[in-house]
Amino acid sequence: MQDIINGLKNTELLSFECTFCGIKFNRKVRDVKMTLRKKGSIGKSFCSNACSNKTRDRKINTQCTLCNKDIKIRYCEINSKYRKTKNAFCSRSCAAIFNNKGRKRIIAHKCKQIKQKPALKTLKPKTCITVKIRRNTSFFEKVCINCSTHYKTKSKKSNYCSGRCRNLNLKLHTFAHKSSGRSRSKIEEYLEQKLITDYPNLKIKFNDKDTVYYELDIHIPDYNLAFELNGIFHYLPIYGEETLKKTQYKDQQKLLRCKEKNIDLHVINLGNTRFSKERGDIIYKTITDIIKSRSGQSRTV
């Protein structure tokens, strides 16, 4: 066969017979040479891919497990190692009906087994199940130190009904308008630096608590002058009406004590604005104008 092919041209045709259907067909010499190179011999020859696939088809005749209908199914689909069962079905509906019935039978069988067992054995499951144990959540009745209200809590160390009462009792609200790690506001520090540099010969006391028992922000004993820098907490109940009443009561007592000792107290409302140099300069100007009017002299630099 190979000697005959070698003497022919590549474009010439050779006649063959299909091994499946027996139809005669023609193939080019170059195609025959390619099959000889790959396989070593021509072997079986087919007229089309359909004929070659039909010879490879390994379907077997069987019946549907639900409706007993005759069907053809591939051998690999039944005997595959990945399939759990060897059941064959003619359609998806038959498979669904069979599987649902099987589940119902399994559930009914398990229910019968549970009923037959005694009550004590049912409490011990076969599988390991994690059970959350509830701890003894006992509450303690206590009285708040700040507002003296009765409340319930889980901790023994609790002394306040809320975080607000804790902050008010420990006076943490007084530092709310100030920066972290400081006991004085930024505007007080700014005014102190300006007054010390501009009035070096004048005796000025800052945060004086000895003269009037209450704290005076700026006190000038030579001129019997005092300045109080009040923020928004002195006018609005931001931390409750009780704290506002306490602060206003202290302000009134401060005024009365200053009148008794002939100290002219000037209260400056800072408002709710944040610190800025422009705002600090305006307040500093009002303070210096009052000092000039009392002293009658210009400031000594």
Secondary structure in CASP SS format (residue, H / E / C, confidence):
PFRMAT SS
TARGET T0000
AUTHOR 0000-0000-0000
METHOD secondary structure of the structure
MODEL  1
M C 1.00
Q H 1.00
D H 1.00
I H 1.00
I H 1.00
N H 1.00
G C 1.00
L C 1.00
K C 1.00
N C 1.00
T C 1.00
E C 1.00
L E 1.00
L E 1.00
S E 1.00
F E 1.00
E E 1.00
C C 1.00
T C 1.00
F C 1.00
C C 1.00
G C 1.00
I C 1.00
K E 1.00
F E 1.00
N E 1.00
R E 1.00
K E 1.00
V H 1.00
R H 1.00
D H 1.00
V H 1.00
K H 1.00
M H 1.00
T H 1.00
L H 1.00
R H 1.00
K H 1.00
K H 1.00
G C 1.00
S C 1.00
I C 1.00
G C 1.00
K C 1.00
S C 1.00
F C 1.00
C C 1.00
S C 1.00
N H 1.00
A H 1.00
C H 1.00
S H 1.00
N H 1.00
K H 1.00
T H 1.00
R H 1.00
D C 1.00
R C 1.00
K E 1.00
I E 1.00
N E 1.00
T E 1.00
Q E 1.00
C C 1.00
T C 1.00
L C 1.00
C C 1.00
N C 1.00
K C 1.00
D E 1.00
I E 1.00
K E 1.00
I E 1.00
R E 1.00
Y H 1.00
C H 1.00
E H 1.00
I H 1.00
N C 1.00
S C 1.00
K C 1.00
Y C 1.00
R C 1.00
K C 1.00
T C 1.00
K C 1.00
N C 1.00
A C 1.00
F C 1.00
C C 1.00
S C 1.00
R H 1.00
S H 1.00
C H 1.00
A H 1.00
A H 1.00
I H 1.00
F H 1.00
N H 1.00
N H 1.00
K H 1.00
G H 1.00
R H 1.00
K H 1.00
R H 1.00
I H 1.00
I H 1.00
A H 1.00
H H 1.00
K H 1.00
C H 1.00
K H 1.00
Q H 1.00
I H 1.00
K H 1.00
Q H 1.00
K C 1.00
P C 1.00
A H 1.00
L H 1.00
K H 1.00
T H 1.00
L C 1.00
K C 1.00
P C 1.00
K C 1.00
T C 1.00
C C 1.00
I C 1.00
T C 1.00
V C 1.00
K C 1.00
I C 1.00
R C 1.00
R C 1.00
N C 1.00
T C 1.00
S C 1.00
F C 1.00
F E 1.00
E E 1.00
K E 1.00
V E 1.00
C C 1.00
I C 1.00
N C 1.00
C C 1.00
S C 1.00
T C 1.00
H E 1.00
Y E 1.00
K E 1.00
T E 1.00
K C 1.00
S C 1.00
K C 1.00
K C 1.00
S C 1.00
N C 1.00
Y C 1.00
C C 1.00
S C 1.00
G H 1.00
R H 1.00
C H 1.00
R H 1.00
N H 1.00
L H 1.00
N H 1.00
L C 1.00
K C 1.00
L C 1.00
H H 1.00
T H 1.00
F H 1.00
A C 1.00
H C 1.00
K C 1.00
S C 1.00
S C 1.00
G C 1.00
R C 1.00
S C 1.00
R C 1.00
S C 1.00
K H 1.00
I H 1.00
E H 1.00
E H 1.00
Y H 1.00
L H 1.00
E H 1.00
Q H 1.00
K H 1.00
L H 1.00
I H 1.00
T H 1.00
D H 1.00
Y C 1.00
P C 1.00
N C 1.00
L C 1.00
K C 1.00
I C 1.00
K E 1.00
F E 1.00
N E 1.00
D E 1.00
K C 1.00
D C 1.00
T C 1.00
V C 1.00
Y C 1.00
Y C 1.00
E C 1.00
L E 1.00
D E 1.00
I E 1.00
H E 1.00
I E 1.00
P C 1.00
D C 1.00
Y C 1.00
N C 1.00
L E 1.00
A E 1.00
F E 1.00
E E 1.00
L E 1.00
N E 1.00
G E 1.00
I H 1.00
F H 1.00
H H 1.00
Y C 1.00
L C 1.00
P C 1.00
I C 1.00
Y C 1.00
G C 1.00
E H 1.00
E H 1.00
T H 1.00
L H 1.00
K H 1.00
K H 1.00
T H 1.00
Q H 1.00
Y H 1.00
K H 1.00
D H 1.00
Q H 1.00
Q H 1.00
K H 1.00
L H 1.00
L H 1.00
R H 1.00
C H 1.00
K H 1.00
E H 1.00
K C 1.00
N C 1.00
I C 1.00
D E 1.00
L E 1.00
H E 1.00
V E 1.00
I E 1.00
N E 1.00
L E 1.00
G E 1.00
N C 1.00
T C 1.00
R C 1.00
F C 1.00
S C 1.00
K H 1.00
E H 1.00
R H 1.00
G H 1.00
D H 1.00
I H 1.00
I H 1.00
Y H 1.00
K H 1.00
T H 1.00
I H 1.00
T H 1.00
D H 1.00
I H 1.00
I H 1.00
K H 1.00
S H 1.00
R H 1.00
S H 1.00
G C 1.00
Q C 1.00
S C 1.00
R C 1.00
T C 1.00
V C 1.00
END
